[in-house]
Amino acid sequence: MKIRSITILAALTGCAVGLTGCAVGPDYKQPDAPKTAGYTPPGALPSATVSAPGPGGEAQHFVDGLDIPGQWWTLFKSPALNALIERGIANSPTLEAAQATLKQANENIAAEKSSFLPSISGSFQPEREKASGAAFGLPQLGSFYYTLNSASVNVSYTIDAFGGIRRQVEGLQAQADYERFALEASYLSLTANIVTAAVTEASLRAQVAATEEIIRADEAELSITQRRLVAGGASQSDVLQQQTTLQTALASLPALRGQLAQEHNQLAAYVGALPAEFPASEIDLESLQLPTELPVSVPSKLVEQRPDVREYADLLHQATAQIGVATANMLPQLTLTGSYGGEATKFSNLFSPASNIWSLVGGVTQPLFKGGQLVHQRRAAVAAAQEAAANYQSTVITAFQNVSDSLYALQADAEVLAAQTKAESVAAESLRLVEAQFKSGAASHLQVLTSEQSYQNAKIALVKARAQRYADTAALFQSLGGGWWNRTDLANNTSH
């Protein structure tokens, strides 16, 4: 009997192996990359930007196919900036949460893979009972006591004949891949945000310094005007106009200081620190070096480099796998169960041949009527896959738009900086000339005020233009994917 049961079990197992050779539902194929030659129309942008004198005025060259370093922010050559980003990576709650989510997804895969294996359980049950002989047709025996010991090993195996389990595992693997690239996207956003916040803070600090310098100049000019009033060389109107100019500059200072404090707090949050415990940044615009060779990835590679595009590709993969799961649920479910054990009144006889018991059961369950539930679930899965495909396409379009926007912005930034540098130089020279003319009586006080305002505006605009160029350079690296494929840290090598 044992040999026969083993033969039956082997035959059923062989059938199961044969049936698990296919999986219903569509096989996932990642969509092809857009067949486009570039991010802008041919000839729309030159291969290099214009240059300007002064810090941050270097010409930037766009190099097709240039790879992106994993730590792209080091191209700004700022140890202080590098230290900030290292601190942010080490302390960011957002990255910690993303890593934990990825670990959870990997554990879910491991748990679901156990469905490929038989489920085995053991049981032991000692039983003491009082029985009546009448229950056995022997009333003359009266009542009696007996002990029954039962032990068994139970095996249950679901045959993945139509690949439902494999599709479920495939979907969970796609979910884990999604979480991996969500982690990469968080990493990229964090590093880019730290760079942008540090540049913005440095810009605001420079704007505050420039405004304070302007205020000192206005105060000196007011003192001169007041002395000229006493000497009869200026009118009360001239004094009031100068006071207005000074007060206007003073009024702009609190807002700039408030923005600076808020940006400092934002930077503290990015690096995982509390505002009161985060020291003043040591970064200023002059300490940053503008990268002069900028990568322009081959368009067909962008979909592989962008973490968000990879995220949505994995969501599409997961949705495709769910079609297979829904399809398999409509088909017969095959199970194989067996048990082997013994029953004896004495524990010492429990494993003797005479006490052996066993069973082997094969089952087929076919859904017959569920009110259309399974059909509609499959249709819902197909619609979800169509939605995922559309979202993927939208993400790809946005990715190309981001790169194109960054390229146009960098070209415009360079031109704006060159113009603002010239404007600031001209305004400064004009102010010196008008002030000299005013002292000799050849220019009016109104001309001096106009020149002062032009110079003030030009100086602030120059600071903003310089900072914008650094920020948009960081935005280009972010739009191209940030070089995560060239990193060897934990964020890139978390197993799945």
ROMI-972089 format. One record per residue (C-alpha): x, y, z; residue number from 0; residue in one letter. Coordinates in Angstrom, 2 decimals. Each point is the difference from the previous one (the first is absolute). Layout:
REM ROMI-972089
       xx       yy       zz   nr  rest
        X        Y        Z  NUM     A
...
//
This chain:
REM ROMI-972089
       xx       yy       zz   nr  rest
     0.00     0.00     0.00    0     M
     2.87     2.36     0.79    1     K
     1.61    -0.63    -3.37    2     I
    -3.26     0.66    -1.78    3     R
    -0.59     3.28     1.84    4     S
     3.51     1.16    -0.79    5     I
    -0.56    -0.87    -3.66    6     T
    -3.23     1.99    -0.09    7     I
     1.67     2.96     1.70    8     L
     2.88    -0.09    -2.47    9     A
    -2.40    -0.13    -2.93   10     A
    -2.03     2.96     1.24   11     L
     3.17     1.98     0.71   12     T
     1.20    -0.70    -3.55   13     G
    -3.28     1.27    -1.39   14     C
     0.31     3.12     2.15   15     A
     3.47     0.72    -1.33   16     V
    -1.28    -0.41    -3.55   17     G
    -2.93     2.30     0.60   18     L
     2.12     2.80     1.49   19     T
     1.81     0.64    -3.26   20     G
    -2.17     2.92    -1.06   21     C
    -1.60     3.04     1.56   22     A
    -3.20     1.58    -1.27   23     V
    -0.24     3.70    -0.67   24     G
     2.20     2.32    -2.07   25     P
     3.78    -0.04     0.47   26     D
     1.35     3.42     0.90   27     Y
     2.10     1.84    -2.55   28     K
     1.40     3.38     0.90   29     Q
    -1.16     2.68    -2.45   30     P
     2.54     1.18    -2.53   31     D
     1.80     3.27     0.61   32     A
    -1.16     2.96    -2.10   33     P
     1.71     0.09    -3.36   34     K
     1.16     3.59     0.13   35     T
     3.40     1.46    -0.79   36     A
     0.08     2.67     2.68   37     G
    -1.76     2.06     2.62   38     Y
    -0.38     3.16    -2.09   39     T
    -0.59     0.64    -3.69   40     P
     3.18    -0.16    -2.12   41     P
     1.97     3.23     0.23   42     G
    -2.22     1.43     2.74   43     A
     2.85     0.27     2.49   44     L
     3.76     0.41    -0.42   45     P
     2.41    -2.57     1.39   46     S
     1.34     2.43     2.60   47     A
    -1.30     2.96     1.97   48     T
     1.37     3.51    -0.07   49     V
     2.46     1.05     2.70   50     S
     0.15     2.98     2.31   51     A
     2.72     1.49     2.23   52     P
    -0.13    -0.77     3.69   53     G
    -0.88    -3.05     2.12   54     P
    -2.41    -2.41    -1.65   55     G
     0.46     1.57    -3.40   56     G
     1.85    -2.85    -1.69   57     E
    -1.31    -1.34    -3.27   58     A
    -1.67    -3.39     0.35   59     Q
     0.41    -2.63    -2.72   60     H
    -2.63    -2.67    -0.65   61     F
     1.61    -3.38    -0.70   62     V
    -2.19    -2.61    -1.67   63     D
     0.18    -3.41     1.67   64     G
     2.22     1.17     2.89   65     L
    -0.61    -2.25     3.01   66     D
    -1.17     1.42     3.32   67     I
     2.01    -0.71     3.16   68     P
    -1.92    -1.61     2.84   69     G
     0.88     2.93     2.26   70     Q
    -0.63     2.69    -2.57   71     W
    -0.12     2.80     2.58   72     W
     3.76    -0.34     0.54   73     T
     0.42     1.74    -3.37   74     L
    -0.77     3.28     1.82   75     F
     3.33    -0.47     1.86   76     K
    -1.41     1.03     3.38   77     S
     1.05    -2.04     3.06   78     P
    -2.69     1.74     2.05   79     A
    -2.69    -1.02    -2.50   80     L
     1.32    -3.58    -0.08   81     N
    -0.14    -0.15     3.80   82     A
    -3.60     1.23     0.01   83     L
    -1.10    -2.65    -2.47   84     I
     1.82    -2.78     1.85   85     E
    -1.77     1.09     3.18   86     R
    -3.35     0.08    -1.77   87     G
     0.48    -3.51    -1.44   88     I
     0.96    -1.34     3.43   89     A
    -2.84     1.66     1.94   90     N
    -2.93     0.36    -2.40   91     S
    -3.21    -1.59     1.38   92     P
    -1.33    -0.10    -3.56   93     T
     2.84    -2.25    -1.15   94     L
    -0.31    -2.16     3.10   95     E
    -3.72    -0.48    -0.65   96     A
     0.64    -0.85    -3.66   97     A
     2.63    -2.57     0.96   98     Q
    -2.39    -1.61     2.49   99     A
    -2.73    -0.13    -2.66  100     T
     2.38    -1.73    -2.39  101     L
     0.94    -2.57     2.65  102     K
    -3.69    -0.64     0.61  103     Q
    -0.57    -0.59    -3.72  104     A
     2.91    -2.45    -0.16  105     N
    -1.34    -1.93     2.98  106     E
    -3.40    -0.21    -1.67  107     N
     1.65    -1.61    -3.02  108     I
     1.75    -2.57     2.18  109     A
    -3.29    -0.75     1.78  110     A
    -1.91    -0.49    -3.25  111     E
     2.72    -2.25    -1.47  112     K
    -0.73    -2.49     2.77  113     S
    -3.22    -0.77    -1.90  114     S
     2.14    -1.90    -2.53  115     F
     0.85    -2.55     2.70  116     L
    -2.17    -2.52     1.84  117     P
    -1.45     1.02     3.32  118     S
     0.98    -2.53     2.67  119     I
    -1.34    -0.18     3.53  120     S
     0.19    -2.55     2.78  121     G
    -2.40    -0.81     2.78  122     S
    -0.07    -2.14     3.11  123     F
    -3.15    -0.56     2.03  124     Q
    -0.19    -2.16     3.15  125     P
    -3.59    -0.83     0.93  126     E
    -1.46    -1.63     3.14  127     R
    -3.68    -1.05    -0.18  128     E
    -2.67    -1.90     1.83  129     K
    -2.26    -2.04    -2.31  130     A
    -2.97    -2.30     0.30  131     S
     0.04    -3.52    -1.39  132     G
    -3.53     0.59    -1.29  133     A
     1.49     2.42    -2.58  134     A
     1.83    -2.96    -1.47  135     F
    -2.96    -2.46     0.26  136     G
     1.46    -1.61     3.13  137     L
    -2.12     1.21     2.91  138     P
     1.37    -2.77     2.22  139     Q
     3.32     1.79     0.12  140     L
    -1.51     2.94     1.84  141     G
     2.06     3.15    -0.03  142     S
     3.78     0.04    -0.42  143     F
     2.94     2.38    -0.34  144     Y
     2.51     0.15    -2.81  145     Y
     2.85     2.18    -1.26  146     T
     0.53     0.88    -3.66  147     L
     3.18     1.64    -1.27  148     N
    -0.09     1.51    -3.48  149     S
     2.93     1.46    -1.95  150     A
     0.10     1.08    -3.63  151     S
     1.86     2.06    -2.57  152     V
    -2.23     1.91    -2.42  153     N
     1.13     1.25    -3.40  154     V
    -1.94     2.40    -2.21  155     S
     1.12     1.22    -3.41  156     Y
    -1.73     2.37    -2.38  157     T
     0.93    -0.78    -3.59  158     I
     0.71     3.24    -1.86  159     D
    -1.40    -1.48    -3.20  160     A
    -0.89     3.30    -1.65  161     F
     2.67     2.23     1.55  162     G
    -2.18     2.00     2.40  163     G
     2.57    -0.26     2.78  164     I
     2.84     0.82    -2.37  165     R
    -1.85     3.07    -1.22  166     R
    -0.61     1.03     3.60  167     Q
     3.71    -0.32     0.77  168     V
     0.79     1.87    -3.22  169     E
    -2.30     2.82     1.09  170     G
     1.61     0.18     3.44  171     L
     3.45     0.08    -1.62  172     Q
    -1.15     2.89    -2.17  173     A
    -1.28     1.72     3.15  174     Q
     3.41    -0.46     1.64  175     A
     1.70     1.41    -3.11  176     D
    -2.38     2.95     0.19  177     Y
     0.96     0.59     3.64  178     E
     3.66    -0.20    -0.91  179     R
    -0.35     2.76    -2.55  180     F
    -2.24     1.96     2.36  181     A
     2.98    -0.11     2.37  182     L
     2.26     1.21    -2.81  183     E
    -2.46     2.79    -0.81  184     A
    -0.04     1.06     3.66  185     S
     3.79    -0.06     0.05  186     Y
     0.18     2.13    -3.14  187     L
    -2.63     2.47     1.22  188     S
     1.74     0.36     3.36  189     L
     3.44     0.69    -1.46  190     T
    -1.36     2.40    -2.63  191     A
    -2.13     1.80     2.61  192     N
     3.00     0.43     2.28  193     I
     2.02     1.52    -2.84  194     V
    -2.83     2.32    -1.00  195     T
    -0.73     1.02     3.60  196     A
     3.69     0.66     0.69  197     A
     0.27     2.13    -3.14  198     V
    -3.18     1.88     0.85  199     T
     1.21     0.62     3.54  200     E
     3.33     1.26    -1.32  201     A
    -1.85     2.24    -2.46  202     S
    -2.21     1.47     2.72  203     L
     3.02     0.55     2.22  204     R
     1.70     1.84    -2.86  205     A
    -3.15     2.04    -0.63  206     Q
    -0.13     0.96     3.68  207     V
     3.68     1.01    -0.11  208     A
    -0.55     2.01    -3.18  209     A
    -3.05     1.71     1.49  210     T
     1.92     0.85     3.18  211     E
     2.76     1.48    -2.15  212     E
    -2.57     2.03    -1.90  213     I
    -1.48     1.21     3.28  214     I
     3.40     1.15     1.21  215     R
     0.49     1.88    -3.26  216     A
    -3.47     1.55     0.28  217     D
     0.71     1.05     3.60  218     E
     3.26     1.63    -1.09  219     A
    -1.80     1.73    -2.88  220     E
    -2.71     1.22     2.39  221     L
     2.66     1.42     2.33  222     S
     1.59     1.84    -2.92  223     I
    -3.36     1.33    -1.16  224     T
    -0.85     1.24     3.49  225     Q
     3.32     1.85     0.20  226     R
    -0.65     1.49    -3.43  227     R
    -3.40     1.15     1.25  228     L
     1.67     1.85     2.86  229     V
     2.50     1.53    -2.41  230     A
    -2.76     0.99    -2.39  231     G
     1.05    -2.39    -2.75  232     G
    -3.09    -2.25     0.26  233     A
    -3.68     0.36     0.71  234     S
    -2.21    -1.62     2.60  235     Q
    -1.58    -1.91    -2.87  236     S
     3.41    -1.52    -0.80  237     D
     0.33    -1.15     3.60  238     V
    -3.48    -1.55     0.00  239     L
     0.66    -1.80    -3.27  240     Q
     3.23    -1.45     1.40  241     Q
    -1.79    -1.04     3.18  242     Q
    -2.61    -1.75    -2.14  243     T
     2.70    -1.90    -1.87  244     T
     1.63    -1.05     3.28  245     L
    -3.29    -1.10     1.56  246     Q
    -0.88    -2.00    -3.10  247     T
     3.28    -1.91     0.30  248     A
    -0.53    -0.48     3.73  249     L
    -3.53    -1.30    -0.60  250     A
     1.28    -2.67    -2.38  251     S
     2.46    -1.39     2.54  252     L
    -2.40    -1.73     2.47  253     P
    -1.67    -1.95    -2.80  254     A
     3.36    -1.21    -1.29  255     L
     1.10    -0.99     3.50  256     R
    -3.29    -1.85     0.50  257     G
     0.45    -1.90    -3.25  258     Q
     3.58    -0.80     1.00  259     L
    -1.15    -1.40     3.35  260     A
    -2.71    -2.10    -1.64  261     Q
     2.43    -1.38    -2.60  262     E
     2.43    -0.82     2.80  263     H
    -2.77    -1.93     1.78  264     N
    -0.84    -1.82    -3.22  265     Q
     3.62    -0.99    -0.45  266     L
     0.06    -1.24     3.61  267     A
    -3.03    -2.19    -0.71  268     A
     1.66    -1.47    -3.08  269     Y
     3.06    -1.08     2.01  270     V
    -2.15    -1.38     2.84  271     G
     0.73     2.72     2.56  272     A
    -2.17     2.24     2.16  273     L
     0.12     3.74    -0.83  274     P
     1.40     1.03     3.37  275     A
     2.78    -2.58    -0.23  276     E
     1.09     0.70    -3.57  277     F
     2.97     2.40    -0.26  278     P
     0.30     2.70    -2.60  279     A
     1.12    -1.31    -3.38  280     S
     3.55     0.67    -1.15  281     E
    -0.99    -0.06    -3.66  282     I
     0.07     3.16    -2.09  283     D
    -0.30     0.42    -3.73  284     L
     3.68     0.83    -0.40  285     E
     0.97    -3.35     1.58  286     S
    -1.89    -1.96    -2.65  287     L
     1.59    -0.94    -3.30  288     Q
    -2.31    -0.16    -2.97  289     L
     0.36    -3.30    -1.90  290     P
     1.14     0.86    -3.51  291     T
    -0.67    -3.37    -1.69  292     E
    -3.59    -1.09     0.29  293     L
    -1.33    -3.40    -1.06  294     P
    -2.78    -0.37    -2.52  295     V
    -1.03    -3.65     0.13  296     S
    -1.02    -1.83    -3.15  297     V
    -3.82     0.26    -0.12  298     P
    -0.43    -3.77    -0.25  299     S
     1.90    -0.37     3.29  300     K
    -2.08     2.51     1.93  301     L
    -2.81    -2.49     0.68  302     V
     2.58    -2.30     1.62  303     E
     1.58     2.78     2.05  304     Q
    -3.01     1.79     1.42  305     R
    -1.15    -1.63     3.27  306     P
    -3.57     1.23    -0.45  307     D
    -0.24    -1.54    -3.48  308     V
     1.33    -3.29     1.39  309     R
    -2.56     0.24     2.80  310     E
    -2.89     0.28    -2.42  311     Y
     1.44    -2.78    -2.18  312     A
    -0.07    -2.27     3.03  313     D
    -3.56     1.05     0.80  314     L
    -0.93    -0.99    -3.55  315     L
     1.79    -3.33     0.51  316     H
    -1.91    -0.58     3.22  317     Q
    -3.33     0.84    -1.65  318     A
     0.79    -2.37    -2.88  319     T
     0.75    -2.82     2.43  320     A
    -3.33     0.58     1.75  321     Q
    -1.80    -0.81    -3.27  322     I
     1.60    -3.44     0.19  323     G
    -1.05    -0.38     3.64  324     V
    -3.60     0.93    -0.83  325     A
     0.00    -2.38    -2.98  326     T
     1.36    -2.89     2.06  327     A
    -2.74     0.57     2.60  328     N
    -2.56    -0.87    -2.68  329     M
     1.60    -3.38    -0.73  330     L
     0.07    -3.27     1.97  331     P
     2.00     0.00     3.22  332     Q
     1.88    -3.27     0.55  333     L
     1.02    -1.14     3.48  334     T
     1.76    -3.08     1.30  335     L
    -0.21    -0.92     3.69  336     T
     1.32    -2.96     1.92  337     G
     0.57    -1.14     3.54  338     S
     1.98    -2.76     1.66  339     Y
    -0.02    -0.99     3.65  340     G
    -1.15    -2.48     2.55  341     G
    -2.59    -0.71     2.70  342     E
     0.63    -2.23     3.01  343     A
    -1.26    -0.46     3.53  344     T
     3.58    -0.12     1.21  345     K
     2.58     2.64    -0.92  346     F
     2.63    -2.70    -0.50  347     S
    -2.14    -1.54    -2.77  348     N
    -0.72     3.31    -1.75  349     L
     2.60    -0.50    -2.71  350     F
    -0.36    -3.73    -0.48  351     S
    -1.12    -1.23    -3.46  352     P
    -3.33    -1.17     1.37  353     A
    -0.83     3.54     1.19  354     S
     0.77     1.78    -3.28  355     N
    -2.69     2.09    -1.71  356     I
     0.28     2.08    -3.17  357     W
    -2.06     1.84    -2.57  358     S
     0.62     1.57    -3.40  359     L
    -2.57     2.34    -1.57  360     V
     0.08     1.92    -3.25  361     G
    -2.53     2.79    -0.52  362     G
    -1.17     2.18    -2.84  363     V
    -2.05     3.11     0.66  364     T
    -1.58     1.81    -2.92  365     Q
    -1.99     3.19     0.59  366     P
    -3.42    -0.53    -1.57  367     L
    -2.03     3.03     0.96  368     F
     1.03     3.14     1.87  369     K
    -2.39     2.47    -1.56  370     G
     2.60     1.20    -2.51  371     G
     2.43     1.00     2.78  372     Q
     3.07    -1.66    -1.53  373     L
    -0.74     1.32    -3.49  374     V
    -0.32     3.54     1.26  375     H
     3.12    -0.33     2.15  376     Q
     1.96    -0.97    -3.09  377     R
    -1.46     2.90    -1.97  378     R
     0.95     2.31     2.87  379     A
     3.56    -1.37    -0.13  380     A
     0.16     0.69    -3.74  381     V
    -1.25     3.55     0.56  382     A
     2.57     0.49     2.78  383     A
     2.75    -1.06    -2.41  384     A
    -1.28     2.46    -2.59  385     Q
     0.05     2.74     2.63  386     E
     3.56    -0.95     1.00  387     A
     1.09     0.12    -3.66  388     A
    -1.47     3.49    -0.40  389     A
     1.66     1.19     3.23  390     N
     3.31    -1.40    -1.21  391     Y
    -0.32     1.86    -3.29  392     Q
    -0.84     3.22     1.84  393     S
     3.05    -0.43     2.24  394     T
     2.27    -0.49    -3.01  395     V
    -1.34     3.17    -1.62  396     I
     0.56     1.93     3.23  397     T
     3.56    -1.35     0.23  398     A
     0.87     1.26    -3.47  399     F
    -1.70     3.31     0.78  400     Q
     2.10     0.38     3.17  401     N
     3.26    -0.49    -1.90  402     V
    -1.06     2.37    -2.76  403     S
    -1.10     2.62     2.53  404     D
     3.34    -0.27     1.80  405     S
     2.00     0.42    -3.21  406     L
    -1.97     3.07    -1.02  407     Y
     0.25     1.39     3.55  408     A
     3.79    -0.37     0.09  409     L
     0.36     1.78    -3.32  410     Q
    -2.26     2.80     1.20  411     A
     1.76     0.17     3.39  412     D
     3.36     0.56    -1.65  413     A
    -1.38     2.76    -2.18  414     E
    -1.78     1.63     2.95  415     V
     3.16    -0.15     2.12  416     L
     2.06     1.55    -2.78  417     A
    -2.56     2.78    -0.40  418     A
    -0.32     0.58     3.75  419     Q
     3.77     0.08     0.44  420     T
     0.20     2.69    -2.66  421     K
    -2.99     1.83     1.47  422     A
     1.52     0.00     3.50  423     E
     3.32     1.27    -1.35  424     S
    -1.67     2.76    -2.02  425     V
    -2.25     0.97     2.92  426     A
     2.96     0.21     2.37  427     A
     1.96     2.17    -2.43  428     E
    -3.05     2.16    -0.65  429     S
    -0.53     0.53     3.74  430     L
     3.63     1.03     0.52  431     R
    -0.23     2.45    -2.88  432     L
    -3.29     1.55     1.15  433     V
     1.24     0.29     3.59  434     E
     3.10     1.82    -1.22  435     A
    -2.13     2.28    -2.15  436     Q
    -2.35     0.64     2.94  437     F
     2.89     1.05     2.20  438     K
     1.11     2.48    -2.67  439     S
    -3.55     1.22    -0.51  440     G
    -0.36    -1.45    -3.50  441     A
    -2.70    -2.55     0.93  442     A
    -3.19     0.19     2.02  443     S
    -0.78    -1.95     3.10  444     H
    -2.79    -1.77    -1.89  445     L
     2.59    -1.33    -2.45  446     Q
     2.03    -1.34     2.91  447     V
    -3.06    -1.77     1.44  448     L
    -0.85    -1.52    -3.36  449     T
     3.55    -1.28    -0.43  450     S
     0.01    -1.41     3.55  451     E
    -3.21    -1.91    -0.58  452     Q
     1.28    -1.37    -3.31  453     S
     3.19    -1.19     1.65  454     Y
    -1.86    -1.56     2.92  455     Q
    -2.31    -1.92    -2.32  456     N
     2.90    -1.10    -2.22  457     A
     2.04    -1.27     2.93  458     K
    -2.85    -2.08     1.44  459     I
    -0.90    -1.31    -3.46  460     A
     3.62    -1.08    -0.56  461     L
    -0.02    -2.05     3.20  462     V
    -3.27    -1.66    -1.01  463     K
     1.25    -0.76    -3.52  464     A
     3.16    -1.62     1.29  465     R
    -1.92    -2.16     2.48  466     A
    -2.55    -1.03    -2.64  467     Q
     2.78    -1.35    -2.18  468     R
     1.24    -2.29     2.77  469     Y
    -3.53    -1.14     0.84  470     A
    -0.88    -0.82    -3.61  471     D
     3.24    -1.92    -0.40  472     T
    -1.10    -2.20     2.90  473     A
    -3.42    -0.31    -1.65  474     A
     1.61    -1.36    -3.18  475     L
     1.80    -2.73     1.92  476     F
    -3.26    -0.85     1.76  477     Q
    -1.97    -0.09    -3.26  478     S
     2.53    -2.46    -1.48  479     L
    -0.31    -2.44     2.91  480     G
     2.88     1.04     2.23  481     G
     2.43    -2.83    -0.81  482     G
    -1.42    -2.53     2.48  483     W
     1.31    -2.82    -2.23  484     W
     3.55     1.08     0.82  485     N
    -0.44    -0.23     3.77  486     R
     1.04    -2.94     2.17  487     T
    -1.69     1.01     3.26  488     D
    -2.82    -1.76     1.80  489     L
    -2.71     2.01    -1.73  490     A
     1.02    -1.48    -3.34  491     N
     0.79    -3.53     1.10  492     N
    -2.86    -0.93     2.29  493     T
    -0.73    -3.60    -0.87  494     S
    -3.35    -1.14    -1.26  495     H
//
